[in-house]
Amino acid sequence: MSRRDQIDADASPQGYLFRATRNRALNHLRHLRVQQRSASQIDTDEVREPGAQAQLVADEMERAARQAVAELPPRCREVFELSRVRGLRYAEIAELLGVSVKAVEANMGRALRTLRERLAPWLPHGDQL
């Protein structure tokens, strides 16, 4: 309380509390109005240049994904690319690489788990690769 010395000792504490509560509520409502105006201004700015911001985010995400795939162990990367880039089925990958389907599944699981961990900042919670 910054004006203690100005409080009338004979005044009702109930009146003081009512006025303090009222002023606090009015300040809160003013603050909400300022937030709403600034939020609408931010929305307007984003509408003006939605492509530029979206393109920057997309470029960063693509760069992060390429780097994460490049850092996978060689066999995991190979299995991942054969499956996700070339669209081969696990049985086709197993035949091509001369390994079992279970080995392909294990490598793909390892690749997806690693990518999910490395790309977590870019993925909304609950999304799958």
Secondary structure, 3 states (H helix, E strand, C coil): CCCHHHCCCCCCHHHHHHHHHHHHHHHHHHHHHHHHHHHHHHHHHHHHCHHHHHHHHHHHHHHHHHHHHHCCCHHHHHHHHHHHHCCCCHHHHHHHHCCCHHHHHHHHHHHHHHHHHHCHHHCCCCCCC
